Amino acid sequence: MGVLWQLWWVWAAAALVLAILETVLPGFVLLGFAAGAALVAVLVLLPLDLGLSALLAIFAVFSLGAWIGLRRAFRRPDDQTRVIREDINK
């Protein structure tokens, strides 16, 4: 058996676990990581010889891009900071 990080199904399983964990801890953070892992799984399927450091760097870049994309696509329209000008305890 080869090194685990060079197997596509390990990255796909990690993506699936992270996507399931997103239901417990919402906020698109784990979903961004899941998308990054899924994209790395597809990349590992290609006949490229990438080491662990390159795969982790690609995973980080893909995850950040997916998280930013998800935040922009699904943000609430009233995503404004609430400013209170008077004491709410009156």
C-alpha positions as CSV (number, residue, x, y, z in Angstrom):
1,M,0.0,0.0,0.0
2,G,1.3,3.4,-0.9
3,V,1.6,6.5,1.2
4,L,-1.9,7.5,2.4
5,W,-1.8,11.1,1.2
6,Q,-1.2,9.9,-2.4
7,L,-4.4,7.9,-2.5
8,W,-7.4,9.7,-4.0
9,W,-10.0,7.9,-1.8
10,V,-8.3,9.1,1.4
11,W,-8.9,12.7,0.3
12,A,-12.4,11.8,-0.8
13,A,-13.2,10.2,2.5
14,A,-11.8,13.2,4.4
15,A,-14.0,15.5,2.2
16,L,-17.0,13.4,3.1
17,V,-16.3,13.4,6.8
18,L,-15.7,17.2,6.8
19,A,-19.0,17.8,4.9
20,I,-20.9,15.7,7.4
21,L,-19.3,17.5,10.3
22,E,-20.5,20.8,8.7
23,T,-24.0,19.8,9.9
24,V,-22.8,19.9,13.5
25,L,-20.7,23.1,13.2
26,P,-22.2,25.3,10.5
27,G,-20.5,28.3,9.2
28,F,-19.0,27.1,5.9
29,V,-15.6,26.5,7.5
30,L,-15.7,22.7,7.3
31,L,-17.5,22.9,4.0
32,G,-14.7,24.9,2.6
33,F,-12.2,22.3,3.9
34,A,-14.4,19.5,2.4
35,A,-14.4,21.3,-1.0
36,G,-10.6,21.6,-0.8
37,A,-10.2,18.0,0.0
38,A,-12.5,17.0,-2.8
39,L,-10.5,19.0,-5.3
40,V,-7.3,17.5,-4.1
41,A,-8.8,14.1,-4.5
42,V,-9.5,14.9,-8.1
43,L,-5.9,16.3,-8.5
44,V,-4.4,13.1,-7.0
45,L,-6.3,11.1,-9.6
46,L,-4.3,12.8,-12.3
47,P,-0.9,11.3,-13.1
48,L,1.1,13.9,-11.2
49,D,3.8,13.2,-8.7
50,L,3.1,15.6,-5.8
51,G,4.7,15.4,-2.4
52,L,3.0,16.0,0.9
53,S,4.0,19.6,1.2
54,A,2.7,20.4,-2.3
55,L,-0.6,18.6,-1.6
56,L,-1.1,20.4,1.7
57,A,-0.4,23.8,0.1
58,I,-2.9,23.0,-2.7
59,F,-5.4,21.9,-0.1
60,A,-5.0,25.1,1.8
61,V,-5.4,27.3,-1.3
62,F,-8.4,25.4,-2.5
63,S,-10.0,25.4,0.9
64,L,-9.5,29.1,1.3
65,G,-10.9,29.8,-2.1
66,A,-13.9,27.6,-1.5
67,W,-14.6,29.2,1.9
68,I,-14.5,32.7,0.4
69,G,-16.7,31.6,-2.5
70,L,-19.3,30.0,-0.1
71,R,-19.3,33.1,2.2
72,R,-19.9,35.4,-0.8
73,A,-22.5,33.2,-2.4
74,F,-24.6,32.3,0.6
75,R,-24.2,35.4,2.9
76,R,-27.3,36.9,4.3
77,P,-28.4,40.2,2.7
78,D,-28.7,41.9,6.1
79,D,-25.1,40.9,7.1
80,Q,-24.5,44.2,8.7
81,T,-23.1,45.0,12.1
82,R,-25.8,46.0,14.6
83,V,-25.2,49.4,16.1
84,I,-27.1,50.3,19.3
85,R,-27.3,54.0,20.0
86,E,-29.2,53.9,23.3
87,D,-29.2,51.7,26.4
88,I,-31.2,48.6,25.8
89,N,-31.7,48.1,29.6
90,K,-34.0,51.1,30.1
